[in-house]
Amino acid sequence: MAITPSKSRTLPAPLAHRLVIRIDLASGARIGPGKVALLEEIARSGSISAAGRSLRMSYRRAWELVEDLNAHLGTPVVATAAGGAGGGGARLTEAGHAVVNAYRALSEAAETAAAGHLAELERLVPAVPPAA
């Protein structure tokens, strides 16, 4: 089953031009800002459901995104503990941290490399279209 980005949350209109990176790996894994934000929120909250709520997506959707990464990367990016008296939880594995760190490093490098080109586009194209 193909996983597609969540349509449940709307992003605010950008104030400036920006570069958005999505990585398509040979394994079929697709890593972009949504999945990375989910992993970062899981690391922060210690919970897949809390991370999903924070990003305005269902638990099922958050779980599907995590499972998609796990399956395509061949190693878990999130380790979970079953609920119960002590409560459950989730944490990023070493692979999960590596995915986030690599994506953030690649994004920073791409933004630096693209800065001049984006500046040129900003001169040609207004950030906010004129009112009709």
N, C-alpha and C positions, 0 to 999 in steps of 0.2 A: 504494500500500500504506500503510495507516495504521500509525503508530508509536505504541506504547503504552509506558507507563513500565515499567522493569525490575522484574520480580518476583523476580529472583535475589538481591537483597540485602534483608535485614530490618533495619529501623531499630529502635534501642532504644526502649523505651517512654518517652514524654515525661515529664519530671519536673514539668512545669507545662503549663497550657494554652498553645497557641501558634497563631499565624496563619500559614497557608501560602498563598502567592500563586501562581497559574498565570495566565499571560496568553495569551488566544486572540486572535491578530491576524486581521484581515480576510483576509490572504493565506492563512490556513490554518495558519500557524506557531503552535505551542504552546510556550511558554517557561515552564518551572517550575523548581523547585529541583534536580531531577535533571539536566536539560540544563545549567543554569548551573554546577552542581558539576563536570560533565564538562568544560565549557569552562575553568573555573578550574584543573582538574587538568591539562589539556592545556597550558595556559600555564605551569604549574609544572614539569611533567615534560618538556615538549618532545616528547611522544609520545602518539599515540592509544592504542596498545596498553598503555603503562604507565599511562595515565590510566584505561583500562578495568579493568586489574588492580587498581589502587588502590581503585576503586569497586566491585570484585567483579562486573564484567560482562565479557562476552566482547568481544574485539576487534570481531567482527562487529556486535554490538549497539552498541558505542560508535560505530563507523563509520556505522551506520544513523542514529543520532541526529544526528550531525554532518551527514550528507547530507540529512536531513529539514530541518534548519535552513537549510542552503545553498539547497535547492530552494525553500522557502517564503519565504525572505527575498530571493531573487533576487540574492544576492551571497554569496561564501564567507565563513564565519565562522572557518574554519581553513584555513591554507595548508600543504600537505604537500610533502616532498621525498622522492623515491624512495630506497630503500635502496641499498646497494652498499658499495664499499670504505670510503667516508667515513661510511657509515650514513645512514639516513633521518631523518625527524623531522617534527614538526608544530609550528606556532605559530599563535596567534590573529592574525587580520587586524584591521584597524581596526574593521571591522564586528563581529567577535567581541568585542573589548574594549568596544565600544559596547553590545552586548547585555548583557554582564555588568554593566557600570556602570549601565545604565538599570534592569535588574532589581533590583539591590541598592538603588538609590536609591528605587525604587517600593516595595520591601519595607520599607525603613526608614520611609518616609512612612506606609505602611499600618499598620505596627506602632504608630507614634506615635499615629495617629488612632484606632486600635482599642483602645489601652491601657485606657481607662476601661470600655469594654464587656467586655473580657476580665476585668478586675478584678471586674466585677459577676458574670460567669459563674463565676469562681473562688469567689465567695462562695456561689453557688447550687449548684455542682456540684463535688464533690471531685476533685482531680487524679488520685487513685488510688482506684478503686472498692473498697468494703469487701470483705474476704475472705468467701467463701461458707461 
